[in-house]
Amino acid sequence: ETKEEFVKVRRRDLERLTTEVMQLRDFLPKIVNGDILGTLQKLDAIESNLEKKEEEIEQLRMDCEHFRARLETAQADCMREKK
């Protein structure tokens, strides 16, 4: 046995509420989709920046290995000259 309860609401208030709900249904997806789109664009930019930084790090590693090899060669040459 379910007992329904009713509340009296002025027609004008009901119309306002109905209008607000319809506006929210219309505008909310646009706002949320805009926010999501902006966030995705920021994410793409960050990922692109991260890729560039990873490439820079790899280049620096290669430079470091190259300079280390040159240092070892120079040290070996120096030791030979001392002998």
C-alpha positions in Angstrom: 0.0 0.0 0.0 1.8 3.1 -1.2 0.6 6.5 -0.1 1.2 9.3 -2.5 1.8 12.8 -1.2 1.0 15.9 -3.2 2.2 19.4 -2.8 0.6 22.5 -4.1 2.8 24.7 -6.3 1.9 27.8 -8.1 1.7 27.4 -11.9 4.1 30.3 -12.4 6.7 28.6 -10.1 6.2 25.3 -11.9 6.7 27.0 -15.3 9.9 28.7 -14.0 11.2 25.4 -12.8 10.4 23.7 -16.0 12.2 26.5 -18.0 15.2 26.2 -15.8 15.4 22.4 -16.2 15.1 22.7 -19.9 17.8 25.4 -20.0 20.1 23.2 -17.9 19.5 20.2 -20.2 20.4 22.4 -23.1 23.5 24.3 -21.8 25.1 21.8 -19.4 26.3 19.4 -22.0 27.8 22.3 -24.0 29.6 23.6 -20.9 30.9 20.2 -19.8 31.9 19.3 -23.4 33.8 22.6 -23.7 35.6 21.9 -20.4 36.5 18.4 -21.5 37.7 19.6 -24.9 39.9 22.2 -23.2 41.3 19.6 -20.8 42.0 17.3 -23.7 43.8 20.1 -25.6 45.9 20.8 -22.5 46.7 17.1 -22.2 47.8 16.9 -25.8 50.1 19.9 -25.3 51.6 18.4 -22.1 52.1 15.0 -23.9 53.8 16.8 -26.8 56.0 18.7 -24.3 56.9 15.5 -22.5 57.9 13.8 -25.8 60.2 16.8 -26.6 61.8 16.6 -23.1 62.3 12.8 -23.5 64.1 13.5 -26.8 66.2 16.2 -25.2 67.1 13.8 -22.3 68.1 11.1 -24.8 70.3 13.6 -26.8 72.0 14.7 -23.5 72.7 11.0 -22.6 74.2 10.5 -26.0 76.3 13.6 -25.6 77.4 12.5 -22.2 78.5 9.1 -23.5 80.4 10.8 -26.3 82.2 13.2 -24.0 82.9 10.3 -21.6 84.5 8.3 -24.4 86.6 11.4 -25.4 87.7 11.8 -21.8 88.8 8.2 -21.5 90.7 8.5 -24.8 92.4 11.7 -23.6 93.3 10.2 -20.3 94.8 7.1 -22.1 96.8 9.4 -24.4 98.0 11.4 -21.3 99.1 8.2 -19.5 101.0 7.1 -22.7 102.7 10.4 -22.9 103.8 10.2 -19.2 105.4 6.8 -19.9 
